[in-house]
Amino acid sequence: MKKLFTALALAPLLLAGALAHAQGAHSDKETKADAERHRSMAAAHEAAAKCLEAGKGHDTCQKELQAACKGLGIGKYCGMRHMH
């Protein structure tokens, strides 16, 4: 009887976990689009690194990064932020 109560108690948790996993699945088209966004963000960050190496200054490079990342990442840092 104790095993039955344990099973009944765990069933909703297992079902909720299975539903959450199923909802997180992406189609091939969505996965390809996501990969392309990551490539675009990586290119924008590479350009920002080259800008800094060229000595253009942090503020100038940050503005260029923000323009390149518009619509790609969350927030104004193109999905990446670090300390200064």
PyMOL Python script that loads the backbone (N, CA, C, O; Angstrom):
from pymol import cmd

cmd.read_pdbstr("""\
ATOM      1  N   MET A   1       0.822  -1.189   0.000  1.00  0.00           N
ATOM      2  CA  MET A   1       0.000   0.000   0.000  1.00  0.00           C
ATOM      3  C   MET A   1       0.867   1.255   0.000  1.00  0.00           C
ATOM      4  O   MET A   1       0.538   2.249  -0.647  1.00  0.00           O
ATOM      5  N   LYS A   2       1.983   1.198   0.734  1.00  0.00           N
ATOM      6  CA  LYS A   2       2.871   2.348   0.801  1.00  0.00           C
ATOM      7  C   LYS A   2       3.475   2.648  -0.569  1.00  0.00           C
ATOM      8  O   LYS A   2       3.660   3.808  -0.936  1.00  0.00           O
ATOM      9  N   LYS A   3       3.783   1.579  -1.328  1.00  0.00           N
ATOM     10  CA  LYS A   3       4.338   1.758  -2.675  1.00  0.00           C
ATOM     11  C   LYS A   3       3.325   2.413  -3.603  1.00  0.00           C
ATOM     12  O   LYS A   3       3.687   3.220  -4.458  1.00  0.00           O
ATOM     13  N   LEU A   4       2.048   2.060  -3.429  1.00  0.00           N
ATOM     14  CA  LEU A   4       0.999   2.647  -4.247  1.00  0.00           C
ATOM     15  C   LEU A   4       0.894   4.142  -3.990  1.00  0.00           C
ATOM     16  O   LEU A   4       0.788   4.922  -4.936  1.00  0.00           O
ATOM     17  N   PHE A   5       0.921   4.554  -2.730  1.00  0.00           N
ATOM     18  CA  PHE A   5       0.857   5.975  -2.405  1.00  0.00           C
ATOM     19  C   PHE A   5       2.074   6.724  -2.940  1.00  0.00           C
ATOM     20  O   PHE A   5       1.951   7.850  -3.421  1.00  0.00           O
ATOM     21  N   THR A   6       3.238   6.104  -2.856  1.00  0.00           N
ATOM     22  CA  THR A   6       4.458   6.724  -3.384  1.00  0.00           C
ATOM     23  C   THR A   6       4.347   6.895  -4.893  1.00  0.00           C
ATOM     24  O   THR A   6       4.696   7.948  -5.426  1.00  0.00           O
ATOM     25  N   ALA A   7       3.870   5.877  -5.575  1.00  0.00           N
ATOM     26  CA  ALA A   7       3.715   5.944  -7.022  1.00  0.00           C
ATOM     27  C   ALA A   7       2.711   7.022  -7.420  1.00  0.00           C
ATOM     28  O   ALA A   7       2.939   7.781  -8.362  1.00  0.00           O
ATOM     29  N   LEU A   8       1.601   7.079  -6.691  1.00  0.00           N
ATOM     30  CA  LEU A   8       0.591   8.097  -6.983  1.00  0.00           C
ATOM     31  C   LEU A   8       1.110   9.506  -6.703  1.00  0.00           C
ATOM     32  O   LEU A   8       0.724  10.452  -7.389  1.00  0.00           O
ATOM     33  N   ALA A   9       1.964   9.652  -5.721  1.00  0.00           N
ATOM     34  CA  ALA A   9       2.520  10.957  -5.397  1.00  0.00           C
ATOM     35  C   ALA A   9       3.537  11.400  -6.449  1.00  0.00           C
ATOM     36  O   ALA A   9       3.622  12.587  -6.767  1.00  0.00           O
ATOM     37  N   LEU A  10       4.305  10.457  -6.987  1.00  0.00           N
ATOM     38  CA  LEU A  10       5.341  10.790  -7.968  1.00  0.00           C
ATOM     39  C   LEU A  10       4.804  10.943  -9.389  1.00  0.00           C
ATOM     40  O   LEU A  10       5.424  11.630 -10.201  1.00  0.00           O
ATOM     41  N   ALA A  11       3.690  10.333  -9.705  1.00  0.00           N
ATOM     42  CA  ALA A  11       3.153  10.357 -11.066  1.00  0.00           C
ATOM     43  C   ALA A  11       2.953  11.776 -11.609  1.00  0.00           C
ATOM     44  O   ALA A  11       3.377  12.050 -12.731  1.00  0.00           O
ATOM     45  N   PRO A  12       2.327  12.684 -10.863  1.00  0.00           N
ATOM     46  CA  PRO A  12       2.153  14.037 -11.406  1.00  0.00           C
ATOM     47  C   PRO A  12       3.489  14.749 -11.674  1.00  0.00           C
ATOM     48  O   PRO A  12       3.611  15.505 -12.638  1.00  0.00           O
ATOM     49  N   LEU A  13       4.470  14.506 -10.829  1.00  0.00           N
ATOM     50  CA  LEU A  13       5.774  15.143 -11.031  1.00  0.00           C
ATOM     51  C   LEU A  13       6.443  14.616 -12.293  1.00  0.00           C
ATOM     52  O   LEU A  13       7.020  15.389 -13.057  1.00  0.00           O
ATOM     53  N   LEU A  14       6.371  13.324 -12.515  1.00  0.00           N
ATOM     54  CA  LEU A  14       6.959  12.736 -13.711  1.00  0.00           C
ATOM     55  C   LEU A  14       6.237  13.203 -14.966  1.00  0.00           C
ATOM     56  O   LEU A  14       6.876  13.477 -15.982  1.00  0.00           O
ATOM     57  N   LEU A  15       4.934  13.294 -14.908  1.00  0.00           N
ATOM     58  CA  LEU A  15       4.148  13.770 -16.037  1.00  0.00           C
ATOM     59  C   LEU A  15       4.476  15.225 -16.352  1.00  0.00           C
ATOM     60  O   LEU A  15       4.611  15.585 -17.521  1.00  0.00           O
ATOM     61  N   ALA A  16       4.605  16.052 -15.344  1.00  0.00           N
ATOM     62  CA  ALA A  16       4.946  17.464 -15.543  1.00  0.00           C
ATOM     63  C   ALA A  16       6.327  17.591 -16.185  1.00  0.00           C
ATOM     64  O   ALA A  16       6.525  18.418 -17.075  1.00  0.00           O
ATOM     65  N   GLY A  17       7.271  16.783 -15.740  1.00  0.00           N
ATOM     66  CA  GLY A  17       8.604  16.810 -16.331  1.00  0.00           C
ATOM     67  C   GLY A  17       8.599  16.387 -17.781  1.00  0.00           C
ATOM     68  O   GLY A  17       9.295  16.981 -18.604  1.00  0.00           O
ATOM     69  N   ALA A  18       7.820  15.361 -18.108  1.00  0.00           N
ATOM     70  CA  ALA A  18       7.729  14.894 -19.490  1.00  0.00           C
ATOM     71  C   ALA A  18       7.087  15.948 -20.381  1.00  0.00           C
ATOM     72  O   ALA A  18       7.534  16.157 -21.509  1.00  0.00           O
ATOM     73  N   LEU A  19       6.054  16.610 -19.898  1.00  0.00           N
ATOM     74  CA  LEU A  19       5.407  17.671 -20.681  1.00  0.00           C
ATOM     75  C   LEU A  19       6.336  18.856 -20.896  1.00  0.00           C
ATOM     76  O   LEU A  19       6.369  19.426 -21.987  1.00  0.00           O
ATOM     77  N   ALA A  20       7.074  19.225 -19.894  1.00  0.00           N
ATOM     78  CA  ALA A  20       8.012  20.345 -20.028  1.00  0.00           C
ATOM     79  C   ALA A  20       9.086  20.019 -21.051  1.00  0.00           C
ATOM     80  O   ALA A  20       9.477  20.881 -21.837  1.00  0.00           O
ATOM     81  N   HIS A  21       9.564  18.787 -21.048  1.00  0.00           N
ATOM     82  CA  HIS A  21      10.589  18.379 -22.017  1.00  0.00           C
ATOM     83  C   HIS A  21      10.027  18.405 -23.437  1.00  0.00           C
ATOM     84  O   HIS A  21      10.705  18.855 -24.361  1.00  0.00           O
ATOM     85  N   ALA A  22       8.806  17.929 -23.619  1.00  0.00           N
ATOM     86  CA  ALA A  22       8.191  17.892 -24.941  1.00  0.00           C
ATOM     87  C   ALA A  22       7.956  19.302 -25.474  1.00  0.00           C
ATOM     88  O   ALA A  22       8.101  19.534 -26.674  1.00  0.00           O
ATOM     89  N   GLN A  23       7.601  20.232 -24.619  1.00  0.00           N
ATOM     90  CA  GLN A  23       7.353  21.603 -25.067  1.00  0.00           C
ATOM     91  C   GLN A  23       8.635  22.323 -25.441  1.00  0.00           C
ATOM     92  O   GLN A  23       8.591  23.282 -26.212  1.00  0.00           O
ATOM     93  N   GLY A  24       9.776  21.893 -24.921  1.00  0.00           N
ATOM     94  CA  GLY A  24      11.049  22.542 -25.198  1.00  0.00           C
ATOM     95  C   GLY A  24      11.683  22.074 -26.491  1.00  0.00           C
ATOM     96  O   GLY A  24      12.698  22.636 -26.905  1.00  0.00           O
ATOM     97  N   ALA A  25      11.125  21.069 -27.145  1.00  0.00           N
ATOM     98  CA  ALA A  25      11.693  20.541 -28.386  1.00  0.00           C
ATOM     99  C   ALA A  25      11.487  21.540 -29.519  1.00  0.00           C
ATOM    100  O   ALA A  25      10.446  22.189 -29.614  1.00  0.00           O
ATOM    101  N   HIS A  26      12.495  21.648 -30.372  1.00  0.00           N
ATOM    102  CA  HIS A  26      12.433  22.559 -31.509  1.00  0.00           C
ATOM    103  C   HIS A  26      12.392  21.761 -32.799  1.00  0.00           C
ATOM    104  O   HIS A  26      12.918  20.650 -32.874  1.00  0.00           O
ATOM    105  N   SER A  27      11.767  22.332 -33.803  1.00  0.00           N
ATOM    106  CA  SER A  27      11.775  21.711 -35.118  1.00  0.00           C
ATOM    107  C   SER A  27      13.136  21.949 -35.763  1.00  0.00           C
ATOM    108  O   SER A  27      13.919  22.770 -35.284  1.00  0.00           O
ATOM    109  N   ASP A  28      13.416  21.239 -36.840  1.00  0.00           N
ATOM    110  CA  ASP A  28      14.681  21.425 -37.556  1.00  0.00           C
ATOM    111  C   ASP A  28      14.821  22.859 -38.062  1.00  0.00           C
ATOM    112  O   ASP A  28      15.911  23.430 -38.033  1.00  0.00           O
ATOM    113  N   LYS A  29      13.727  23.429 -38.517  1.00  0.00           N
ATOM    114  CA  LYS A  29      13.747  24.803 -39.018  1.00  0.00           C
ATOM    115  C   LYS A  29      14.100  25.785 -37.901  1.00  0.00           C
ATOM    116  O   LYS A  29      14.891  26.706 -38.108  1.00  0.00           O
ATOM    117  N   GLU A  30      13.513  25.590 -36.717  1.00  0.00           N
ATOM    118  CA  GLU A  30      13.804  26.461 -35.576  1.00  0.00           C
ATOM    119  C   GLU A  30      15.247  26.301 -35.116  1.00  0.00           C
ATOM    120  O   GLU A  30      15.897  27.282 -34.752  1.00  0.00           O
ATOM    121  N   THR A  31      15.745  25.083 -35.131  1.00  0.00           N
ATOM    122  CA  THR A  31      17.127  24.825 -34.728  1.00  0.00           C
ATOM    123  C   THR A  31      18.100  25.502 -35.692  1.00  0.00           C
ATOM    124  O   THR A  31      19.089  26.092 -35.257  1.00  0.00           O
ATOM    125  N   LYS A  32      17.832  25.425 -36.984  1.00  0.00           N
ATOM    126  CA  LYS A  32      18.695  26.079 -37.983  1.00  0.00           C
ATOM    127  C   LYS A  32      18.672  27.594 -37.824  1.00  0.00           C
ATOM    128  O   LYS A  32      19.710  28.248 -37.933  1.00  0.00           O
ATOM    129  N   ALA A  33      17.498  28.150 -37.567  1.00  0.00           N
ATOM    130  CA  ALA A  33      17.386  29.598 -37.371  1.00  0.00           C
ATOM    131  C   ALA A  33      18.134  30.027 -36.119  1.00  0.00           C
ATOM    132  O   ALA A  33      18.778  31.076 -36.111  1.00  0.00           O
ATOM    133  N   ASP A  34      18.058  29.229 -35.068  1.00  0.00           N
ATOM    134  CA  ASP A  34      18.766  29.526 -33.824  1.00  0.00           C
ATOM    135  C   ASP A  34      20.277  29.489 -34.051  1.00  0.00           C
ATOM    136  O   ASP A  34      21.000  30.358 -33.562  1.00  0.00           O
ATOM    137  N   ALA A  35      20.749  28.502 -34.780  1.00  0.00           N
ATOM    138  CA  ALA A  35      22.181  28.395 -35.082  1.00  0.00           C
ATOM    139  C   ALA A  35      22.644  29.605 -35.887  1.00  0.00           C
ATOM    140  O   ALA A  35      23.738  30.118 -35.652  1.00  0.00           O
ATOM    141  N   GLU A  36      21.834  30.063 -36.825  1.00  0.00           N
ATOM    142  CA  GLU A  36      22.204  31.226 -37.634  1.00  0.00           C
ATOM    143  C   GLU A  36      22.262  32.492 -36.773  1.00  0.00           C
ATOM    144  O   GLU A  36      23.130  33.339 -36.983  1.00  0.00           O
ATOM    145  N   ARG A  37      21.352  32.628 -35.812  1.00  0.00           N
ATOM    146  CA  ARG A  37      21.406  33.779 -34.900  1.00  0.00           C
ATOM    147  C   ARG A  37      22.689  33.747 -34.083  1.00  0.00           C
ATOM    148  O   ARG A  37      23.313  34.786 -33.866  1.00  0.00           O
ATOM    149  N   HIS A  38      23.085  32.573 -33.632  1.00  0.00           N
ATOM    150  CA  HIS A  38      24.328  32.450 -32.870  1.00  0.00           C
ATOM    151  C   HIS A  38      25.533  32.837 -33.733  1.00  0.00           C
ATOM    152  O   HIS A  38      26.450  33.502 -33.252  1.00  0.00           O
ATOM    153  N   ARG A  39      25.533  32.425 -34.995  1.00  0.00           N
ATOM    154  CA  ARG A  39      26.628  32.812 -35.896  1.00  0.00           C
ATOM    155  C   ARG A  39      26.661  34.329 -36.102  1.00  0.00           C
ATOM    156  O   ARG A  39      27.731  34.937 -36.129  1.00  0.00           O
ATOM    157  N   SER A  40      25.499  34.920 -36.244  1.00  0.00           N
ATOM    158  CA  SER A  40      25.423  36.369 -36.432  1.00  0.00           C
ATOM    159  C   SER A  40      25.920  37.109 -35.199  1.00  0.00           C
ATOM    160  O   SER A  40      26.626  38.111 -35.313  1.00  0.00           O
ATOM    161  N   MET A  41      25.550  36.612 -34.011  1.00  0.00           N
ATOM    162  CA  MET A  41      26.025  37.239 -32.773  1.00  0.00           C
ATOM    163  C   MET A  41      27.534  37.073 -32.635  1.00  0.00           C
ATOM    164  O   MET A  41      28.226  37.989 -32.192  1.00  0.00           O
ATOM    165  N   ALA A  42      28.040  35.911 -33.012  1.00  0.00           N
ATOM    166  CA  ALA A  42      29.484  35.672 -32.931  1.00  0.00           C
ATOM    167  C   ALA A  42      30.231  36.617 -33.868  1.00  0.00           C
ATOM    168  O   ALA A  42      31.279  37.150 -33.502  1.00  0.00           O
ATOM    169  N   ALA A  43      29.702  36.829 -35.067  1.00  0.00           N
ATOM    170  CA  ALA A  43      30.337  37.747 -36.013  1.00  0.00           C
ATOM    171  C   ALA A  43      30.316  39.175 -35.482  1.00  0.00           C
ATOM    172  O   ALA A  43      31.286  39.913 -35.651  1.00  0.00           O
ATOM    173  N   ALA A  44      29.231  39.565 -34.848  1.00  0.00           N
ATOM    174  CA  ALA A  44      29.142  40.908 -34.274  1.00  0.00           C
ATOM    175  C   ALA A  44      30.151  41.082 -33.146  1.00  0.00           C
ATOM    176  O   ALA A  44      30.765  42.142 -33.023  1.00  0.00           O
ATOM    177  N   HIS A  45      30.325  40.063 -32.332  1.00  0.00           N
ATOM    178  CA  HIS A  45      31.299  40.140 -31.238  1.00  0.00           C
ATOM    179  C   HIS A  45      32.733  40.120 -31.769  1.00  0.00           C
ATOM    180  O   HIS A  45      33.609  40.780 -31.209  1.00  0.00           O
ATOM    181  N   GLU A  46      32.975  39.384 -32.822  1.00  0.00           N
ATOM    182  CA  GLU A  46      34.312  39.377 -33.433  1.00  0.00           C
ATOM    183  C   GLU A  46      34.634  40.763 -33.995  1.00  0.00           C
ATOM    184  O   GLU A  46      35.755  41.253 -33.851  1.00  0.00           O
ATOM    185  N   ALA A  47      33.648  41.387 -34.632  1.00  0.00           N
ATOM    186  CA  ALA A  47      33.847  42.743 -35.150  1.00  0.00           C
ATOM    187  C   ALA A  47      34.114  43.726 -34.007  1.00  0.00           C
ATOM    188  O   ALA A  47      34.932  44.635 -34.152  1.00  0.00           O
ATOM    189  N   ALA A  48      33.433  43.550 -32.880  1.00  0.00           N
ATOM    190  CA  ALA A  48      33.656  44.425 -31.717  1.00  0.00           C
ATOM    191  C   ALA A  48      35.076  44.233 -31.179  1.00  0.00           C
ATOM    192  O   ALA A  48      35.727  45.203 -30.791  1.00  0.00           O
ATOM    193  N   ALA A  49      35.555  42.997 -31.154  1.00  0.00           N
ATOM    194  CA  ALA A  49      36.919  42.735 -30.689  1.00  0.00           C
ATOM    195  C   ALA A  49      37.940  43.399 -31.611  1.00  0.00           C
ATOM    196  O   ALA A  49      38.915  43.984 -31.140  1.00  0.00           O
ATOM    197  N   LYS A  50      37.718  43.309 -32.913  1.00  0.00           N
ATOM    198  CA  LYS A  50      38.630  43.943 -33.878  1.00  0.00           C
ATOM    199  C   LYS A  50      38.584  45.461 -33.744  1.00  0.00           C
ATOM    200  O   LYS A  50      39.602  46.138 -33.885  1.00  0.00           O
ATOM    201  N   CYS A  51      37.402  45.982 -33.471  1.00  0.00           N
ATOM    202  CA  CYS A  51      37.244  47.426 -33.264  1.00  0.00           C
ATOM    203  C   CYS A  51      38.090  47.881 -32.076  1.00  0.00           C
ATOM    204  O   CYS A  51      38.804  48.880 -32.161  1.00  0.00           O
ATOM    205  N   LEU A  52      38.009  47.148 -30.977  1.00  0.00           N
ATOM    206  CA  LEU A  52      38.806  47.484 -29.790  1.00  0.00           C
ATOM    207  C   LEU A  52      40.295  47.376 -30.075  1.00  0.00           C
ATOM    208  O   LEU A  52      41.081  48.226 -29.655  1.00  0.00           O
ATOM    209  N   GLU A  53      40.679  46.323 -30.792  1.00  0.00           N
ATOM    210  CA  GLU A  53      42.093  46.141 -31.135  1.00  0.00           C
ATOM    211  C   GLU A  53      42.612  47.253 -32.036  1.00  0.00           C
ATOM    212  O   GLU A  53      43.800  47.575 -32.015  1.00  0.00           O
ATOM    213  N   ALA A  54      41.721  47.833 -32.824  1.00  0.00           N
ATOM    214  CA  ALA A  54      42.106  48.930 -33.717  1.00  0.00           C
ATOM    215  C   ALA A  54      42.235  50.250 -32.964  1.00  0.00           C
ATOM    216  O   ALA A  54      42.660  51.257 -33.531  1.00  0.00           O
ATOM    217  N   GLY A  55      41.862  50.240 -31.674  1.00  0.00           N
ATOM    218  CA  GLY A  55      42.015  51.441 -30.860  1.00  0.00           C
ATOM    219  C   GLY A  55      40.910  52.466 -31.011  1.00  0.00           C
ATOM    220  O   GLY A  55      41.112  53.639 -30.698  1.00  0.00           O
ATOM    221  N   LYS A  56      39.753  52.050 -31.482  1.00  0.00           N
ATOM    222  CA  LYS A  56      38.651  52.989 -31.697  1.00  0.00           C
ATOM    223  C   LYS A  56      37.978  53.454 -30.413  1.00  0.00           C
ATOM    224  O   LYS A  56      37.240  54.439 -30.429  1.00  0.00           O
ATOM    225  N   GLY A  57      38.216  52.769 -29.308  1.00  0.00           N
ATOM    226  CA  GLY A  57      37.616  53.173 -28.036  1.00  0.00           C
ATOM    227  C   GLY A  57      36.401  52.350 -27.690  1.00  0.00           C
ATOM    228  O   GLY A  57      35.656  51.906 -28.564  1.00  0.00           O
ATOM    229  N   HIS A  58      36.212  52.155 -26.397  1.00  0.00           N
ATOM    230  CA  HIS A  58      35.138  51.304 -25.899  1.00  0.00           C
ATOM    231  C   HIS A  58      33.763  51.789 -26.313  1.00  0.00           C
ATOM    232  O   HIS A  58      32.947  50.994 -26.780  1.00  0.00           O
ATOM    233  N   ASP A  59      33.485  53.078 -26.155  1.00  0.00           N
ATOM    234  CA  ASP A  59      32.153  53.599 -26.453  1.00  0.00           C
ATOM    235  C   ASP A  59      31.802  53.434 -27.931  1.00  0.00           C
ATOM    236  O   ASP A  59      30.683  53.043 -28.262  1.00  0.00           O
ATOM    237  N   THR A  60      32.748  53.727 -28.815  1.00  0.00           N
ATOM    238  CA  THR A  60      32.521  53.592 -30.255  1.00  0.00           C
ATOM    239  C   THR A  60      32.242  52.133 -30.606  1.00  0.00           C
ATOM    240  O   THR A  60      31.295  51.836 -31.335  1.00  0.00           O
ATOM    241  N   CYS A  61      33.061  51.233 -30.091  1.00  0.00           N
ATOM    242  CA  CYS A  61      32.899  49.816 -30.392  1.00  0.00           C
ATOM    243  C   CYS A  61      31.602  49.269 -29.809  1.00  0.00           C
ATOM    244  O   CYS A  61      30.959  48.415 -30.419  1.00  0.00           O
ATOM    245  N   GLN A  62      31.220  49.750 -28.649  1.00  0.00           N
ATOM    246  CA  GLN A  62      29.976  49.311 -28.016  1.00  0.00           C
ATOM    247  C   GLN A  62      28.780  49.734 -28.867  1.00  0.00           C
ATOM    248  O   GLN A  62      27.834  48.963 -29.030  1.00  0.00           O
ATOM    249  N   LYS A  63      28.814  50.947 -29.408  1.00  0.00           N
ATOM    250  CA  LYS A  63      27.713  51.412 -30.256  1.00  0.00           C
ATOM    251  C   LYS A  63      27.629  50.585 -31.530  1.00  0.00           C
ATOM    252  O   LYS A  63      26.534  50.252 -31.983  1.00  0.00           O
ATOM    253  N   GLU A  64      28.781  50.250 -32.114  1.00  0.00           N
ATOM    254  CA  GLU A  64      28.786  49.411 -33.309  1.00  0.00           C
ATOM    255  C   GLU A  64      28.236  48.023 -33.000  1.00  0.00           C
ATOM    256  O   GLU A  64      27.488  47.459 -33.799  1.00  0.00           O
ATOM    257  N   LEU A  65      28.601  47.474 -31.850  1.00  0.00           N
ATOM    258  CA  LEU A  65      28.104  46.160 -31.437  1.00  0.00           C
ATOM    259  C   LEU A  65      26.590  46.200 -31.259  1.00  0.00           C
ATOM    260  O   LEU A  65      25.880  45.301 -31.708  1.00  0.00           O
ATOM    261  N   GLN A  66      26.108  47.237 -30.608  1.00  0.00           N
ATOM    262  CA  GLN A  66      24.666  47.348 -30.396  1.00  0.00           C
ATOM    263  C   GLN A  66      23.915  47.438 -31.719  1.00  0.00           C
ATOM    264  O   GLN A  66      22.843  46.851 -31.863  1.00  0.00           O
ATOM    265  N   ALA A  67      24.465  48.166 -32.681  1.00  0.00           N
ATOM    266  CA  ALA A  67      23.819  48.286 -33.990  1.00  0.00           C
ATOM    267  C   ALA A  67      23.825  46.945 -34.720  1.00  0.00           C
ATOM    268  O   ALA A  67      22.825  46.564 -35.329  1.00  0.00           O
ATOM    269  N   ALA A  68      24.946  46.233 -34.659  1.00  0.00           N
ATOM    270  CA  ALA A  68      25.058  44.945 -35.345  1.00  0.00           C
ATOM    271  C   ALA A  68      24.154  43.885 -34.722  1.00  0.00           C
ATOM    272  O   ALA A  68      23.712  42.964 -35.407  1.00  0.00           O
ATOM    273  N   CYS A  69      23.884  44.012 -33.446  1.00  0.00           N
ATOM    274  CA  CYS A  69      23.113  42.996 -32.725  1.00  0.00           C
ATOM    275  C   CYS A  69      21.626  43.301 -32.631  1.00  0.00           C
ATOM    276  O   CYS A  69      20.862  42.513 -32.072  1.00  0.00           O
ATOM    277  N   LYS A  70      21.221  44.411 -33.161  1.00  0.00           N
ATOM    278  CA  LYS A  70      19.816  44.792 -33.035  1.00  0.00           C
ATOM    279  C   LYS A  70      18.911  43.667 -33.562  1.00  0.00           C
ATOM    280  O   LYS A  70      19.009  43.260 -34.719  1.00  0.00           O
ATOM    281  N   GLY A  71      18.047  43.190 -32.697  1.00  0.00           N
ATOM    282  CA  GLY A  71      17.110  42.144 -33.062  1.00  0.00           C
ATOM    283  C   GLY A  71      17.657  40.720 -32.940  1.00  0.00           C
ATOM    284  O   GLY A  71      16.924  39.761 -33.183  1.00  0.00           O
ATOM    285  N   LEU A  72      18.916  40.568 -32.571  1.00  0.00           N
ATOM    286  CA  LEU A  72      19.511  39.233 -32.466  1.00  0.00           C
ATOM    287  C   LEU A  72      19.479  38.670 -31.059  1.00  0.00           C
ATOM    288  O   LEU A  72      19.005  37.556 -30.838  1.00  0.00           O
ATOM    289  N   GLY A  73      19.982  39.439 -30.111  1.00  0.00           N
ATOM    290  CA  GLY A  73      20.123  38.951 -28.749  1.00  0.00           C
ATOM    291  C   GLY A  73      19.217  39.686 -27.798  1.00  0.00           C
ATOM    292  O   GLY A  73      18.572  40.673 -28.154  1.00  0.00           O
ATOM    293  N   ILE A  74      19.184  39.186 -26.582  1.00  0.00           N
ATOM    294  CA  ILE A  74      18.377  39.818 -25.541  1.00  0.00           C
ATOM    295  C   ILE A  74      19.186  40.947 -24.919  1.00  0.00           C
ATOM    296  O   ILE A  74      20.346  40.759 -24.552  1.00  0.00           O
ATOM    297  N   GLY A  75      18.586  42.093 -24.804  1.00  0.00           N
ATOM    298  CA  GLY A  75      19.267  43.237 -24.203  1.00  0.00           C
ATOM    299  C   GLY A  75      20.167  43.942 -25.201  1.00  0.00           C
ATOM    300  O   GLY A  75      20.242  43.562 -26.369  1.00  0.00           O
ATOM    301  N   LYS A  76      20.838  44.957 -24.733  1.00  0.00           N
ATOM    302  CA  LYS A  76      21.665  45.767 -25.627  1.00  0.00           C
ATOM    303  C   LYS A  76      23.072  45.235 -25.794  1.00  0.00           C
ATOM    304  O   LYS A  76      23.872  45.841 -26.506  1.00  0.00           O
ATOM    305  N   TYR A  77      23.397  44.126 -25.164  1.00  0.00           N
ATOM    306  CA  TYR A  77      24.751  43.555 -25.265  1.00  0.00           C
ATOM    307  C   TYR A  77      24.777  42.292 -26.100  1.00  0.00           C
ATOM    308  O   TYR A  77      25.716  41.503 -25.996  1.00  0.00           O
ATOM    309  N   CYS A  78      23.769  42.085 -26.921  1.00  0.00           N
ATOM    310  CA  CYS A  78      23.732  40.971 -27.868  1.00  0.00           C
ATOM    311  C   CYS A  78      23.878  39.634 -27.152  1.00  0.00           C
ATOM    312  O   CYS A  78      24.590  38.750 -27.630  1.00  0.00           O
ATOM    313  N   GLY A  79      23.222  39.481 -26.029  1.00  0.00           N
ATOM    314  CA  GLY A  79      23.234  38.223 -25.320  1.00  0.00           C
ATOM    315  C   GLY A  79      24.498  37.950 -24.539  1.00  0.00           C
ATOM    316  O   GLY A  79      24.684  36.837 -24.047  1.00  0.00           O
ATOM    317  N   MET A  80      25.376  38.936 -24.409  1.00  0.00           N
ATOM    318  CA  MET A  80      26.634  38.719 -23.686  1.00  0.00           C
ATOM    319  C   MET A  80      27.021  40.010 -22.983  1.00  0.00           C
ATOM    320  O   MET A  80      26.985  41.090 -23.572  1.00  0.00           O
ATOM    321  N   ARG A  81      27.382  39.886 -21.746  1.00  0.00           N
ATOM    322  CA  ARG A  81      27.827  41.047 -20.981  1.00  0.00           C
ATOM    323  C   ARG A  81      28.930  40.586 -20.045  1.00  0.00           C
ATOM    324  O   ARG A  81      28.853  39.512 -19.449  1.00  0.00           O
ATOM    325  N   HIS A  82      29.956  41.415 -19.927  1.00  0.00           N
ATOM    326  CA  HIS A  82      31.049  41.067 -19.029  1.00  0.00           C
ATOM    327  C   HIS A  82      31.451  42.283 -18.214  1.00  0.00           C
ATOM    328  O   HIS A  82      30.989  43.396 -18.466  1.00  0.00           O
ATOM    329  N   MET A  83      32.310  42.060 -17.239  1.00  0.00           N
ATOM    330  CA  MET A  83      32.693  43.134 -16.315  1.00  0.00           C
ATOM    331  C   MET A  83      33.727  44.067 -16.939  1.00  0.00           C
ATOM    332  O   MET A  83      34.516  43.678 -17.800  1.00  0.00           O
ATOM    333  N   HIS A  84      33.690  45.300 -16.476  1.00  0.00           N
ATOM    334  CA  HIS A  84      34.727  46.297 -16.840  1.00  0.00           C
ATOM    335  C   HIS A  84      35.092  47.030 -15.585  1.00  0.00           C
ATOM    336  O   HIS A  84      35.941  47.921 -15.615  1.00  0.00           O
TER     337      HIS A  84
END
""", "prot")
cmd.dss("prot")
cmd.show_as("cartoon", "prot")
cmd.util.cbc("prot")
cmd.orient("prot")
